[in-house]
Amino acid sequence: MTRRNRRRSGRNVAGILLLDKPEGLTSNAALQHVKSLYRARKAGHTGSLDPIATGLLPVCFGEATKISSFFLDADKHYRTVFRMGVSTDTGDAEGAVVHNALVDDISDAAIEQELSGFRGCINQIPPMYSAIKHGGQPLYKLARQGIEVERQPRQVTVYRASFHRVDRLHIDLDVHCSSGFYVRSLAHELGERLGCGAHVASLRRTGVGPFSVEDAVTFDRLRQMDSLDELDGLLIPADQGLAELPDVMLTADAAYYLCRGQPVRASKAPRSGWVRLYAKEAGFLGIGKILADGRVAPKRLLHSH
């Protein structure tokens, strides 16, 4: 079998699977396992979770991979536990301890006061142990070589950050944030402000855009499926993850030209922004964007149409 044929092997599956990723697996390892279970030709995940993290990892199959960037850019929800008084080089429990401090005298009021400074639109410096590239190299590879480089702060938004004290050494936080936010950076910076250091002891992603981990499936459940049809029954249509975008219904003629790459006129279309595109006979066509002249331009179309 040639390399080209190997790339084309597998089923032409389409849709989104909401996976509850277990601890200890990289996102890519989880993706490859799911892809194998589905015998799928094409699949991709929508934003990495660290191996120590659990929770929601949407996996897109087939044509749904064309809209995966919308989930990469979507808001995220996390439930996390910070271990106070211990700093690590990675910012999480997998790293080597670099600092210890007493935390007896830190009150809930002091934690809340410092945490309030991280709410809203803030500038955050990404951690060295991240996939952001510097000179073509991921930062985490440089960090493993003992190399630290200057990182530019990134503007992110924290919509909600609330906590309760688990015990003297641990706090439990719920965080709703924009794309690009690093919980490990929050742990490090909060610990620094409190003068004791901190790291992420556990992390669970509970939401991505419109999706909730409550609707996700585990590997155990996937393995219990008796057939590929049952597995396929767990998939969500691609457009269901884009419910926040207004929908535009096209006439058959407009759909014909749009699917050939041409901007078209559509009645009841919004004045700007991204939209979901539909046609009566074909159903969901893909994603478009409203141009300055009011026409709808195709941006992410499904090949099947």
C-alpha positions as CSV (number, residue, x, y, z in Angstrom):
1,M,0.0,0.0,0.0
2,T,1.4,3.4,-0.9
3,R,1.7,6.3,1.5
4,R,-1.0,8.1,-0.4
5,N,-3.5,5.2,-0.1
6,R,-2.7,4.9,3.6
7,R,-3.6,8.5,4.2
8,R,-6.9,7.9,2.5
9,S,-7.8,4.7,4.4
10,G,-10.5,4.7,7.0
11,R,-14.2,5.7,7.1
12,N,-15.5,9.1,6.0
13,V,-17.0,10.0,9.4
14,A,-18.4,13.5,10.0
15,G,-19.4,15.2,13.2
16,I,-18.2,16.2,16.7
17,L,-17.5,13.9,19.6
18,L,-17.4,15.4,23.1
19,L,-14.7,13.3,24.8
20,D,-14.0,13.4,28.6
21,K,-10.2,13.0,28.4
22,P,-8.7,11.0,31.3
23,E,-5.6,12.1,33.2
24,G,-2.2,10.9,32.0
25,L,-2.9,11.1,28.2
26,T,-1.8,13.9,25.9
27,S,-4.5,15.4,23.8
28,N,-2.9,13.9,20.7
29,A,-2.8,10.4,22.2
30,A,-6.5,10.7,23.1
31,L,-7.3,11.9,19.6
32,Q,-5.4,8.9,18.0
33,H,-7.2,6.5,20.2
34,V,-10.6,7.9,19.3
35,K,-9.7,8.0,15.7
36,S,-8.8,4.3,15.8
37,L,-12.0,3.3,17.6
38,Y,-14.0,5.1,14.9
39,R,-11.8,3.8,12.1
40,A,-12.0,7.4,10.9
41,R,-10.1,8.8,7.9
42,K,-9.7,12.3,9.3
43,A,-10.0,13.7,12.8
44,G,-8.6,16.6,14.9
45,H,-9.0,17.9,18.4
46,T,-9.9,21.5,19.3
47,G,-7.3,22.7,21.8
48,S,-4.8,20.8,23.9
49,L,-5.2,19.7,27.5
50,D,-2.1,18.9,29.5
51,P,-1.6,15.3,30.5
52,I,-2.4,16.0,34.1
53,A,-5.7,17.7,33.0
54,T,-9.0,15.9,32.5
55,G,-12.3,17.0,31.0
56,L,-13.8,18.2,27.8
57,L,-11.9,17.7,24.5
58,P,-14.1,18.1,21.5
59,V,-12.9,15.9,18.6
60,C,-13.9,16.8,15.1
61,F,-14.3,14.2,12.3
62,G,-14.2,14.7,8.6
63,E,-15.8,17.9,7.3
64,A,-16.3,19.1,10.9
65,T,-12.5,19.7,11.1
66,K,-13.1,22.8,9.0
67,I,-14.8,24.6,11.9
68,S,-12.4,23.4,14.6
69,S,-10.8,26.8,14.7
70,F,-14.1,28.2,16.2
71,F,-13.7,25.9,19.2
72,L,-10.0,26.8,19.5
73,D,-11.0,30.4,19.9
74,A,-14.0,29.7,22.1
75,D,-14.3,30.6,25.8
76,K,-13.2,27.9,28.2
77,H,-14.4,26.8,31.7
78,Y,-12.1,25.1,34.2
79,R,-12.3,23.7,37.7
80,T,-8.9,23.6,39.3
81,V,-7.2,23.1,42.6
82,F,-4.1,25.2,43.5
83,R,-1.6,24.0,46.0
84,M,-0.4,27.0,48.0
85,G,3.1,27.3,49.3
86,V,4.8,25.2,46.7
87,S,6.1,26.5,43.3
88,T,7.2,24.2,40.5
89,D,9.1,24.8,37.3
90,T,6.2,23.8,35.1
91,G,3.5,25.5,37.2
92,D,1.7,22.2,37.8
93,A,2.1,19.0,39.8
94,E,4.3,17.4,37.2
95,G,7.2,19.8,37.6
96,A,10.1,19.9,40.0
97,V,9.7,21.9,43.2
98,V,11.6,25.2,43.1
99,H,10.3,27.0,46.1
100,N,8.5,26.2,49.4
101,A,6.9,28.6,51.9
102,L,4.6,28.7,54.9
103,V,0.9,29.6,54.2
104,D,-0.5,29.8,57.7
105,D,-1.1,33.5,57.7
106,I,-2.8,33.8,54.4
107,S,-6.5,34.7,54.8
108,D,-9.4,34.1,52.5
109,A,-9.8,37.9,52.3
110,A,-6.2,38.2,51.1
111,I,-6.7,35.6,48.4
112,E,-9.9,37.3,47.2
113,Q,-8.2,40.7,47.1
114,E,-5.3,39.4,44.9
115,L,-7.6,37.2,42.8
116,S,-9.7,40.2,41.9
117,G,-6.8,41.7,40.1
118,F,-7.0,38.8,37.5
119,R,-10.6,39.4,36.6
120,G,-11.6,41.2,33.4
121,C,-9.3,42.0,30.5
122,I,-5.7,41.4,31.6
123,N,-2.2,40.9,30.1
124,Q,-0.8,37.5,30.9
125,I,2.7,36.1,30.3
126,P,2.5,32.6,28.9
127,P,4.5,30.0,30.8
128,M,7.8,28.5,29.5
129,Y,6.2,25.1,29.5
130,S,3.7,25.8,26.6
131,A,3.4,25.1,22.9
132,I,3.9,28.7,21.9
133,K,6.8,28.9,19.5
134,H,10.0,31.0,19.8
135,G,12.3,31.0,16.8
136,G,10.4,28.0,15.4
137,Q,10.8,26.0,18.6
138,P,8.0,25.3,21.1
139,L,8.8,26.9,24.4
140,Y,8.5,23.7,26.3
141,K,11.4,22.2,24.4
142,L,13.6,25.2,25.3
143,A,12.4,24.9,28.9
144,R,13.5,21.3,29.0
145,Q,17.0,22.4,28.0
146,G,17.1,24.9,30.8
147,I,16.6,27.8,28.5
148,E,14.3,30.6,29.4
149,V,13.4,33.3,26.9
150,E,11.4,36.6,27.2
151,R,7.8,36.1,26.4
152,Q,5.5,38.9,25.3
153,P,2.3,39.3,27.4
154,R,-0.9,38.4,25.7
155,Q,-4.3,40.0,26.3
156,V,-6.8,37.6,27.7
157,T,-10.1,37.9,29.5
158,V,-11.3,36.3,32.7
159,Y,-15.0,36.5,32.9
160,R,-15.3,34.8,36.3
161,A,-12.8,33.5,38.9
162,S,-14.3,32.3,42.2
163,F,-12.7,30.2,44.9
164,H,-13.3,28.4,48.2
165,R,-10.8,27.2,50.7
166,V,-10.4,23.4,50.7
167,D,-8.0,23.4,53.5
168,R,-4.9,25.4,54.7
169,L,-2.9,24.4,51.7
170,H,-5.4,24.1,48.8
171,I,-8.0,26.4,47.1
172,D,-10.6,25.2,44.6
173,L,-11.3,27.6,41.8
174,D,-13.9,27.9,39.0
175,V,-12.6,29.9,36.0
176,H,-14.4,31.1,32.9
177,C,-11.9,32.6,30.5
178,S,-11.2,33.5,26.9
179,S,-9.1,31.5,24.6
180,G,-5.3,31.7,25.2
181,F,-5.6,31.9,29.0
182,Y,-3.2,29.7,31.0
183,V,-4.4,28.4,34.4
184,R,-0.8,27.5,35.3
185,S,0.2,31.2,34.8
186,L,-2.7,32.2,37.1
187,A,-1.5,29.8,39.8
188,H,2.1,31.1,39.5
189,E,1.2,34.8,39.5
190,L,-1.4,34.5,42.3
191,G,1.1,32.6,44.4
192,E,3.7,35.3,43.8
193,R,1.4,38.0,44.8
194,L,0.5,36.2,48.0
195,G,4.2,35.7,48.7
196,C,4.0,31.9,49.1
197,G,4.0,30.5,45.6
198,A,1.5,28.0,44.2
199,H,1.0,25.5,41.4
200,V,-1.9,23.6,39.7
201,A,-2.5,20.4,41.7
202,S,-5.4,19.3,39.5
203,L,-7.2,20.7,36.5
204,R,-10.5,19.8,34.8
205,R,-12.0,21.5,31.7
206,T,-15.7,21.7,32.2
207,G,-16.7,23.7,29.1
208,V,-15.7,24.7,25.6
209,G,-17.9,27.3,23.9
210,P,-21.5,25.9,23.9
211,F,-20.3,22.4,25.0
212,S,-20.3,21.0,28.6
213,V,-18.4,18.1,30.0
214,E,-21.6,16.8,31.4
215,D,-22.5,15.8,27.9
216,A,-19.1,14.2,27.2
217,V,-18.3,10.5,27.0
218,T,-15.5,8.6,28.5
219,F,-13.2,6.0,26.8
220,D,-14.9,3.3,28.9
221,R,-18.3,4.2,27.3
222,L,-16.8,4.3,23.8
223,R,-15.3,0.8,24.3
224,Q,-18.7,-0.5,25.4
225,M,-20.3,0.4,22.1
226,D,-21.0,-2.8,20.1
227,S,-20.9,-1.3,16.6
228,L,-19.7,1.6,14.6
229,D,-23.3,2.7,14.2
230,E,-23.6,3.1,17.9
231,L,-20.4,5.1,18.0
232,D,-21.6,7.3,15.2
233,G,-24.8,7.9,17.2
234,L,-22.7,9.8,19.7
235,L,-21.6,12.4,17.2
236,I,-23.0,15.9,17.2
237,P,-23.7,17.6,13.9
238,A,-21.1,20.2,13.1
239,D,-23.4,23.2,13.1
240,Q,-24.6,22.4,16.6
241,G,-21.4,23.8,18.0
242,L,-22.0,27.1,16.3
243,A,-25.4,27.9,17.7
244,E,-24.2,31.4,18.8
245,L,-23.8,32.4,15.2
246,P,-26.9,33.6,13.4
247,D,-28.2,31.4,10.6
248,V,-28.9,32.4,7.1
249,M,-31.1,30.5,4.7
250,L,-30.1,30.7,1.1
251,T,-32.2,30.1,-2.0
252,A,-31.2,27.2,-4.3
253,D,-29.6,29.7,-6.8
254,A,-27.7,31.5,-4.1
255,A,-26.5,28.3,-2.6
256,Y,-25.3,27.1,-6.0
257,Y,-23.1,30.2,-6.6
258,L,-21.9,30.3,-2.9
259,C,-20.7,26.7,-3.1
260,R,-18.6,27.8,-6.1
261,G,-16.9,30.4,-4.1
262,Q,-18.9,33.5,-5.0
263,P,-20.4,36.0,-2.5
264,V,-24.2,36.1,-2.7
265,R,-27.2,38.1,-1.5
266,A,-29.3,36.7,1.3
267,S,-32.6,37.9,2.8
268,K,-32.7,38.6,6.5
269,A,-28.9,38.4,6.9
270,P,-27.3,40.4,9.7
271,R,-25.2,43.4,8.8
272,S,-21.8,42.0,9.8
273,G,-20.0,39.1,11.3
274,W,-19.9,35.3,10.9
275,V,-23.0,33.3,10.0
276,R,-24.1,29.7,9.6
277,L,-25.2,29.0,6.0
278,Y,-28.1,26.7,5.1
279,A,-30.1,25.7,2.0
280,K,-33.4,23.9,2.1
281,E,-32.4,20.8,0.2
282,A,-28.7,20.6,1.3
283,G,-29.0,21.6,4.9
284,F,-25.9,23.0,6.6
285,L,-23.5,24.3,4.0
286,G,-20.8,25.8,6.2
287,I,-19.7,29.2,7.6
288,G,-19.7,32.6,5.9
289,K,-19.0,36.2,6.6
290,I,-20.9,39.3,5.8
291,L,-19.1,41.7,3.5
292,A,-19.2,45.5,3.7
293,D,-21.7,45.5,0.8
294,G,-24.1,43.1,2.6
295,R,-23.3,40.0,0.6
296,V,-22.4,36.7,2.3
297,A,-18.9,35.4,1.4
298,P,-18.2,31.6,1.9
299,K,-15.4,30.9,4.3
300,R,-15.6,27.3,5.5
301,L,-17.8,25.1,3.3
302,L,-18.4,21.4,3.5
303,H,-17.2,19.5,0.4
304,S,-20.2,17.3,0.3
305,H,-22.2,20.3,-0.9
